[in-house]
Amino acid sequence: MTPLRLNLALGLLVVLLAIASLLVGPADLGIGPSVHGLFAGGDEAAIIIMREIRLPRALLAAMIGFSLGASGAVLQGYLRNPLAEPGIIGVSASASLGAVAIFYSGLAGASLLALPAGALAGAAVAVLILLSVAARLGTTLTLILAGVALSSLAGALTSLVLNLSPNPFASYEIIFWLLGSIRDRSMEHVWIALPLMAAGWALIWSASRALDALSLGEEAAQGLGVNMGRVRLTVVTGVALCVGAGTAVAGAIGFVGLVVPHLIRPLTDRLPGSLLLPSGLGGAALLLAADIAVRLVIPGRELNVGVLTALIGAPFFLWLVVRARREMF
């Protein structure tokens, strides 16, 4: 399949799933009232449901899914590891820790911006630590090991905060948020995340040619004029902006960046640079589909979308590990 046809097909799928997301929910509005509530006015209840509940939810699902899919593709290309995904560099766990600290301090209710600010601060600290470590020993292995250590530390500190939380209701809110969900979000959350994600997307795309050169190996890429330090800074910062912004408004949603590039790669020329846009579109489609599914799986009770992506992604990850082991032997 040509890149243009693939991107058009995935883009059409994203649009169809976004429309389906706007039409699915506990309030049975029907297609006509939904369209009128979204575009032309009509009943006040329909306007509130469509413009303030369902529209932000669909937009965030597409934006976060796009960010996670593109982040997974760029990390797999940069690290030259098919098992790489955004959580491997510790940004997701650090962003979660920052948000949990805001919950624990009691500042979450002070402002709508408090929780996203805490998550973004956690992601920023993770980036500074990773870049400072990798700058001294500038190899991809160093970056992976530093990310794993940082993720473990952030997970341990998050567990410590939960353990020390004096309020069981605060603990429940923290756990619920860590499971990942896009429900009950507003357009303010969209405007908080969009500029940061857009900057992350731009940085990721600027590294596409360097990723193609890196597929030949680091020494060959340097011989072709690739500045490894600049590429590392671009990739890590771009992924941090995308993942940090998504975690800031929706909590921890994992495995999208692992699953999507593997599903899309056989449809491309397998060059890392040409995988970025299709993986982003595929991630948007997957998270939109998952967010629709969580509203339909259990009638009358909605699952957290992070739970569903983990249920899909964890077995997929194990299958990848088994397949890689078979290929080695």
Order of alpha helices (4+ residues) and beta strands (2+ residues): alpha-alpha-alpha-alpha-alpha-alpha-alpha-alpha-alpha-alpha-alpha-alpha-alpha-alpha-alpha
